[in-house]
């Protein structure tokens, strides 16, 4: 877990702006083009309304200075109307962009999740669940400001700066240039501080993502932690991650406070200069109203400039998140339908391995030139030492991986030439690691076939002997179980998973150590059910308990990626010095001991 923490810690916080990725991201806003354009128009009106109020105020002051009081109320009403209009349109713009941005982000997250589900087992072999979780949650959330505010705001802020400069120069260009003489210093402070601030806030976000990934793994493995009494070590790792967040947060706050203080001081210098020279210019005919208007607009111009620089930093941070998101989105599933793939018709269950070689990587060949022919309805048992290649064989049948050489055929069809859905819907797989979803027991079993009736679910549970313990639970089949079935025993979870697999009524059934964690009584109940349920169904059974596979039609002894022996129990037990016979004798000695 600590190693996974470091892996997350190595991720880049910023990336150079990638135009192609940005345009690809903007495609998610395309369905909401009308809303975005309307939001832009509304915000332009709100900007004019916002800039109109100071102008009207300056005119009112000019009228007061000249002793004209009759039209003051009209100007004040105009200011009130502009303020109300600006507030109304700004609120409407926020609603429009929030609607569009949230919908676009939701679509992006759904596409990312759908793509992750389509990826092959090889992807999950090399990517931790915590790291994937960070992509789907944190990296997508990091794009929120860009979607809901950034795109429209950058245009509005640029327009605001242009309008302010145009009005100020038109009112008094000399005073405007004096006020803008501090612009280089101000821009330096904005970009200098903003870069540092942005990196510090990105650091905080990165550490939060880091901690989220660690939390996921720590909570998933809490039983192992308690078994080995590693609570203190885990607490130290968590404390370190939490302390990094606190330290990063305080550092970011320090720069944040320094930035706004520097901005206030610099802005005050500009204001003082305008006041000082403005008073001098009043002797040359400058009106008080114009002086105040330049001052007000000068104070207004710093904020949009600050927002423009902030957008640039957000864009760099978003580029890093985008790269990580599209790194997954562009991951091509190694196992996928070919362009010529066709639906696999209803099968009888014949399985043929034709000189199959398979390697997870170039340095590790797991299966070497394996050939076998399984007739429809046969029960095939695979035995051998851990790592011999038993699970790899059944994974190839389900096409969770593609063969390196040779071919796997079902009813004469090369499984690489048929659609994955049509292949896997005619199979059921029960693995050693029985997974239970949050929900009722009824829902967990029905996961095998979503359109199954309650009666069919109950029938499947009875067939595997799960009905007895389910009916003893508080609400029977409507009893709620938590994720991974913490309220169920290991044996009970396997029975539920077994019922789920059988509910699909598959032509090919794969049991990978399915009875490894059930007691003898439960195993006998399952065996009695299997004697009926495996009829007319091709089955592959991986088990270390020889009692589970004794009645198989064909037993394959896998050794070093090859089929060392094959035959029935009676045939293999007669082989002198045979691997299967030695395995049986070793288990017999163990049981006697």
N, C-alpha and C positions, 0 to 999 in steps of 0.2 A: 504493500500500500504506500509505503514511503517512497518507493521507486516511481510509482504512478504520479505521486505528488510532484516529484522533480520533473517528470516528463511534461506535465502541464505547465510547469514553471518556465520551461525553455521557450515558450511560444513568443513570437514577435508581436510587439504591441502596435507598431505602425508599419505601413507599407507605402511605397510611392503610389500616387494616384494611377489607377488602371482604368483607362477610358472604356475599354471593351466590357469589363466587368460592371462598370457603372451603368453603361447603356443597357446591359443585360438586366441589371436590377431595375432600371426604370421601366422595363417591360411589364413589371408587376403593377405599375400605376396606369398602364395603358387603358385597362377597362374603366378607369375612373378619370379619364381625360377631361370630361365635361365638368366634373366636380373640381378638378385642379384649376382649370381655366376660370371657372366661376369664382373660386377662392382667390385667384390672382386679381381678377377684376374688382371683387369686393374689397380686397386689401388696398388696391390703388385708390379707391374712393375713400377708404378709412385713412389712408396716408394724407391725402389732400385735406380731409377734414381736420386731421391732427395738426397739420402745418398752418391751416387757416386761422385757428384760434389765436396764436401769438400775433399774427398779422392784424387781426381785428382789434386785439388788445392795444397794439401800438397805435392804431388809428384812433382808438378811444382816448388814449393819453394825449395824442396830438390835438384832438378836439377840446379836451379839458384845458390843455395849455393855452389854446386860443380863446377859451371862454365859451365855446359852443357846447351847450348842455342838452339841447333839444333832441339830438339824434343818438345820445348815449344809450338809451334803452333799446333802440333797434340793434345796435352793435352787441350789447350784452345778450339780447335774445338770440342773435346770430351765433355768438360764441356758445351759448347753451345748446343750440340746435346742432352745431358742429360737433360738440362733445358727445351728445347723445347719439348722433349719427355714427361717429367714430367708434364708440363703445359697442353699438349694435352690430355694425359691420365686422368689427374685429371678432366679436363673439361668434358671428355666423361663419367667419373664415376658419376659426378654431374648430368648430363643429364639422365643417366640410372636410378639412384636412385630417382631422382626427378619424373621421369615418373612412376616408380614402386610405390613409396611411395604415390604420389598424387592419382594414380588410386586405390590403396588399401584403402586410407582414404575416397575416394569418395564412394567406395563400402560399407565401414563401415557406413558412414553417411546415405547412401540410405537404408541400412538394418535397421538402427536405426529408420529412419523416417517411413519406411514401417511397422515396428513392432509397433510403437506408434499409427499409424492409425488403427491397428488391436485391440488395447486395448479397454476394455469395458468402459462404461460411469463411472463406479465406480472408475476407475483410475483417470479420469479427475476431479472427484468430490473432490479428495484429493491432487492433484498436480496442482500448478499454471502454467499458460502458460509461464510466465517468467522463471520459474525454468526449464521447459522442453526445452525451447529455449536455455538456457545455456548449457544443455547436448548436444544438436545437433550441436551447433556452437563451443562454447568455449572448452568443454572437448574433442571433436574430434580434434580440432586444436592443443590442448596441446600435442597430439601424433605425430605431424608433424616431429619434430626433431628426434624422435625415429625411425620413418619410413624412412625418407629421408637421415639421416646421421648416427644416433647412432649405428645401428646394424653393418654396414660395418666398420665404424670408430673405434669402440672398438676393432675389430680384427686387423685392420691396426695399431692402436696405440700400441697394445700389441706386434705385430710383430716388430714395429719400435724400441721399448724399448729393446727387445731381441737382435736385430741386432746391435744397438748402443753399448750395453754392451759387446757383443761378439767382435766387432771390437776394442773397446777401451781396453779391457783386452788383446787382442792379440797384440796390438801396445805397451802398457806398463801397466802392471797390477798394479804396485805400484802407478803410477800417477793416474790411474783410481780410485783406492780405496781412495786416498787422496781427489780427487774431489768429490767422493760419500760420504765422511764422513758427509757432511751437509744434506744427504738424509733424515735422521730421522726428522730433523728440518723442512726441506722443505715439507715432506709428512704431518707432523703435521699441518703446515700452510695451505697446500692445502685442506686437509680434514676439518680442523677447519673452515677456512674462507668459503669454498665452501658450507658447511652445512648451515651456517648462511646466506650466499648470496642466496642460493637456497630457503630457507624459506622466505626471504624478497621478492624475485621475485615472488614466489608463492602467497604471500600475495597480491602483486600488481595485479596479474592475478585474484585472488579471488575477489578483490574489483572491478575490471573491470567487471567481470561477475555479481557481485552484482548490479552494476549500470545499466548494460544492462537489467537485469531482472526488475529493478525498472522503467527504461525508458519505457519498453514495457507496463507495467501496467499503468504508468502515462499518456502515450499518448493514450492508449485505453480508459481511463476514463477521458479524458481532458474536456469533456462536463460537467460531474458531478463536476469536479474541479471548472469550471467557474460558474456553477449554484450556488454552495455553497461558492464561493469566497475564495477558499483555495489555490490560487496561491502562496501566501507567505509561507504557511506551506510546500507545496510541494517543493518550491525553497530552503527552509532550509534543507529539507531532502536530496535533490540533492546536495546542497552545502556541506553537511556533507560527503556524499559518495564521491564526487569529491575531497574533502580535504583529505580524507583517502588515495585515490590513490596518490595524490601529496606527502603526508607525507611518505607513503610507498616507493614511487619512490626515494625520496631524501635519505632515510635511506639505500636503496639498493645500490644507487650510492656511498654513503659514504663507505660502506663495500667493494664495488667493487674497488674503488680507493685504499683503504688500502691494499687490497689483492695484487694487481699488484705491488704496491710500496714495500711491504714486499718480494714479489717474486724476484723483481729486486735486492734488498739489499742482500738477501740470495744467489742468483745466483752469485752476484759480489764477495761475500766472498769465494765461491767455486772457482771462477776464479782466485782470488788473491792467494789462497792456491796452486792451480795448477801452476801458474806462479812462485811462490816463490820456491817451491820444484822442479819444472821443471828446473829452472836455476841451482839448485844444482846438479840435475841429469845429466845435460849437461856435467859437469866435469867428469861424469862416463860413457860418451859415448852416451847419449840421443841426437838424432838428432832434430834440430829445426822443421823440417817438422812433426815429430811425436808429438812434444809438441803442435804445433798448431792444429794438427788433434784431439788430445784428448780434447783440449779447445773447438774447434768448435762442436764436438760431445757432449761434456758436456752441452753446451748451448742449443743443440738441444733436449736433453733428457727430459728437464723440461716440454716442451709443451705437448708431448704425455701423460706424467704422469698426467698433469693437466686435459687433455681431458678425461682420464680414470676415474678420480675422478668426473668429471662433468657428465659423463655418469651414474655413480652410483646415483647421486642426481637426474638427469633427470628421471631415472628409478623409483625412489621412488615417484616423482611427477606424473609420468605417471600412476603409480599404483593407485593413488587416483582418477585420471580421469577415468581409466579403471573400477574401482569399481563402480563409479557413472554411467558409460555407461552401464555396464552389470547388474547393479541393475534394469535398465529399460528393457534391452534386455531379462533378465530372468523373468521379470514380466509376469506371465501367464494370458492371458485374462480369466476373470471369465465367460464370455459368448463366447463360441467357438464351432466349429463343433465337434461332437463326431466322433469316428473312424467308427461308423456304419451309420453316417449321409448320407441321400440320397437327391437327388434334389427334391424339392417340385414341383409337376406337376402343370400345369395351374389350378388356383383355381376359384371357383365361389364366394367365399367371406363369407362362413359360419364361424362364430367365436363363440367358446364355452369356457367359464371359468368354470372349474370344481373344486369347493371348493378351490379357490386360496387364499393362505396367502403369504404375502410378507413383508420382513423387510430389510431396508438398513443396519441395524446392530441389534444385539440381543436386544438392549434396545429400539428400535423404530420400532414397528410393524405398517406398513402403511395401509395394506389391511388385513382384517381378514375374512377368509372363504367366499369369494365372488364367487357366481355362477351366470352365465347368459348365455343365448342362443340368438345369433343374426343370423337372416336368411340372405341369400345372397341378396344384393341389399337394405337392410334396412339402414336407416339413424338413428344413435343412438346419442342422445345428453346427455352429462354429465354435471350436474350442482351441485353446492355445494360450501361451503366456501373454501377459500384458505387453502391449506394443507390437504384437506379432502381425497385426493388420486386419483383425476381425471387424472392428468398427469401420475401418476404411472400406471394406467390401460392401457393407450395407449402406454406407454413405454414397458409394458410387451407384448403387441400385436406385436410390432416391434422387440421384444426380445433384447432390449437394456439392460435389466436385466433378470435374470432367477428367476422364482417363488421360494419361500421358501418351500411351500407345494402346493399340487394340480397340476393342469396342465392347459395349454392354448392350445386349438386345433383349427386349421383352416382346414376346409373341412375334419375333422376327423383325421388329422395328428397332433400329438404332435409336437409343433414347436421346441422342443429340439432334435427331431429325424431327422430334415431336415437341409440342408445346409443354412447358413445365407444368402448367396448371392441370392439363389433361392427364399428365403422368402421375402427379402427386395426389390428385383427388381419388385415384384408384388404389392408393396405398395408405397404410396407417403405420406410424412409427411411435414406439414407446421407448424412451431412453432411460438410462439409469438415473439421471437427474430429473426427477418428476417435478414439473413446474405447475403450480396452482395459482390461478389469477384471483384478484379480489372480486368477490361476488358470492353467489350461492353455490352450493354443491351441484344443484341442477344446472346452473349456467356453466359451470366448469366442465361437466360431462358433455353438455350440448355443444360445447366449442368444437367437438369432433364433427358435428353436422348440425348447422344452425337451424335448419328447418325441421329437425326431429321433434316429434311430439313428446309429451311428458311420459307417455306409456313406453315409447321406444327408449327413452333415457333410462327409465326404471328397469326395463328388460335388460339393457346392456349392463347396468350395475349388478343386477341379480346374477347375470351370467358369469361375472368375475368374482362373485362373492362379496361385493361391496355393499349390497342392500342391507345386510345384517347390522353393520356398524352405523350406517347412515340413519336407519330408523331408530337407533338408540340415541341419536343426537337431539337436542332440544326442539328443533323445528324440522327434523327430517331432511328432506331434500332442499328445503328452503333455508337451511342453516347457512349463515354467512361465514365465509372463511377469508382470511387475510391473504395478502400477497405472499406467495411461496408456501401458503398453507401452514402457518406456524401453529394453528389450533389443531392440526391433524398430526398423527404420528407418521413416521416415514413410510411404514407399510400401508397406512390408509391413503396417503397421497399417491402411492404407486397404484393402488387399486382404483382410485378415481381416474388417474391418467390412463390406466388400462381400459377402463370402461369407455373413456373418451375415444381411445384408439379403435376399439371394437365397434363403437356406434357408427363409425363411417362405413361399416360393412365392406372392407377392402378386399380386393382380389389378392393383394400381396400385403402380408403383415410382418413387421420387423420388430422384434423384441430384443433390445440391447441391454442385457443385465436387468431385465424387468422384474425378476424375482429375487434380486440380490439382497434386499433389505426387508424381506417379509419372513415371519416365523414359519416353522414347519407346517403348522395347521393351515395357515393362510395359503402357503405354497401348494398344499394338497388341494385346497378349494380351487385355486387357479388352474391347477393341472387338470382337475376334473372338468372345469369349464372349457379348457383348451381342447380337450379330447373331442368335444362337440363343435366348438367354434372354428377349429382349424380345418375341418372337413371342407373340401372343394376350395381351399384357400392356400396359395403358396405362402409359406412362412419361413422366415429366417430368424433363428433364435441364437443369441449369444449368451452364454452362461458359464459360470465357473462350477456351479453345482451340477455334477453329472446326473443326478437324479432328475433334473429338469429336462435333460436332452436324451435320456436313455431310449425313449420311444420314437425318436426322430427317424424319418425314412432315410436320411442321408446325413452323415456326420463328417465334417471337414476339419481336419487338424491343420491349423495354420502355424507355420514356423518360418521365421525370417522372411516373411513376405511371399511364401510359396505354400501350396497345398502339399503338405508332407504325407498325409494319409487321407483316404476317403472311403466310406462304406457305412454299413449299419453298425449298431452297437455289437451285435453278435459276430460280425465279420472282423471288426477291428480288435475286439478283445482277444481273438485267437492269434493275432500276429505276435510272434515272439519278439521281444525287445521293441515292440511298437510304442510310439509316443502316447497313443491313446491308452493302451494297456498300462503303461507306467503311470499315467495320470490317474487312472482309476485305482490302481494299487496304492498310490500315494495318498489319495483321499480316504481310502479305506483304512489305512494305517492311522491317519489323522483322527478319523472318527472313533477308532478303537482307543486311541490314546486319550 
